[in-house]
C-alpha cells in the first residue's frame, strides 16, 4: 500500500490520528497472531479496551484544550446551576391523600 500523509491542524487532531494509527497496528498484530477460529475473539479483545482508551484520551484532550482556551481568555471557573431533574436534586415529597370514602383504613 502506498504510504499516506495526514495533516493535523490541532493537537487534539494529532493525538487522535496517532492513537488511531496505533490502534490499527495493534489490530493488525492481533489478527496476524490469532490462531484459526479465534481471530474475531482476539481482535475484539484487543479492540474494545483500546477503543475505549482512545476515546477517553480524545475526550480528555478536548476538555483540556477548552479549559486552557477559557483560561487564556480570562474566564474563571465557577458554579453552574444544575439542570432540572439532575441527580442530587429532589422534588418536594408528594402530598399524602386520605383513603377513599367507605374504605377502612
Secondary structure, DSSP 8 states (H G I E B T S, - for coil): --------SSHHHHHHHHHHHHHHHHHHHHHHHS-TT-HHHHHHHHHHHHHHHHHHHHHHHHHHHHHHHHHHTT---------TT-TT------------TT---
